Amino acid sequence: MDINNIDVSLDDIMSLNGALAASLIDWDSGMTLGMRTNGNFDIELASAGNSEVLKAKMGTIKSVGANEKIKDILITLTNQIHIITMVEGQDELCLYVALDSSKSNLALARNKMNSVAKA
């Protein structure tokens, strides 16, 4: 992901059907580097919370001695799907999107997130 094209990348993610919000996060610090929302969704709070999810999973991977890296994390709620995708070549960065599960397609969303994370 070209860090200079944060706005373009987030707009691309927000073009997904059912997209509620998207952000680029420095997960180690919890800082949101860019964000988009389509309404009443606290993307800054969600981004900070998902940084904690990543920290916990990274700690678990380390504590069990797994030689693995996170590609993405999927969280399904009653009415929403949340995807956290690591940015390729930028280990401290991740992309996050929240989707309305009744309007979105999980396969297309994961494909878009992976595509943007590699671009």
Sequence and secondary structure as in RCSB ss.txt:
>XXXX:A:sequence
MDINNIDVSLDDIMSLNGALAASLIDWDSGMTLGMRTNGNFDIELASAGNSEVLKAKMGTIKSVGANEKIKDILI
TLTNQIHIITMVEGQDELCLYVALDSSKSNLALARNKMNSVAKA
>XXXX:A:secstr
  GGGHHHHHHHHHTSTTEEEEEEEETTTTEEEEEEESSS  HHHHHHHHHHHHHHHHHHHHHTT      EEEE
E SSEEEEEEE TT TTEEEEEEEETTT  HHHHHHHHHHHHH 
